[in-house]
């Protein structure tokens, strides 16, 4: 028996999509019920959604003429149920999201009969959107403002309005400028900056810059480093060097991949060069750790001149960080404090 003749895979895909969406909607409805003894509202759930997707698959199997009529019938049933619940004070509302999810489930059932893989992929996307309701609302309400929305709109305008109309040819003296290349560079910088901003708001300055450095290094190492430096300055992040190191490592990995495709023999010869670049990139981090101010408890107190020194809190100007006190002031301090505790002298 030929399974493709009866569209078995399409029906199975439609059934799985409906089960996933139905279980999620039923779980969300029960979670929304107040109290342990509350009754969950009667919404489309683990049985209704599979029936809707199977109805879409059957309509697609019967013919293209049946699909619009079946869709109108399902939409009419959902609208009537929504209207009845909206005007019934003693019954909970059906919810706009569940109504639209039911319509999308019918369309996914229609699509599953002919393109099962595409329907399953879209079903997973819909399932994720339904499941992550709280994080999405939290992000939209508390993590972004009007300025962020304007910046995102500008980014979309650059990508879909400005970049397609830029000429992809060399212009200017000696053909030194290419408007399309410049536009792609501006778009890459904008994408890296926006991704870094979102990652910083969600994960914090340190981890956000680190995650952006992993992906941005494959696009443009210099551009990503510049964007992260500006973000670190704005967020007052003092430890952004690991992110810059990750950018350099990502750029090296990209160079290794390109060299491997072009000439694998040269890739082995460039291993020393790539290793040296990693060492040089790590040098900044090691130097920063080596030059950090030494805590006060680790400073030596047995030096002969320690009793004449008064070392204050480390300042940005190291040549002014040591003050010399006169012997008379030190003697007065010793006389007032007594010589019973010599280890408590200021250092």
Beta strands, then each sheet from edge to edge (+ up, - down):
strand 1: 170-171
strand 2: 177-178
strand 3: 309-311
strand 4: 322-324
sheet 1: 1+ 2-
sheet 2: 3+ 4-
end
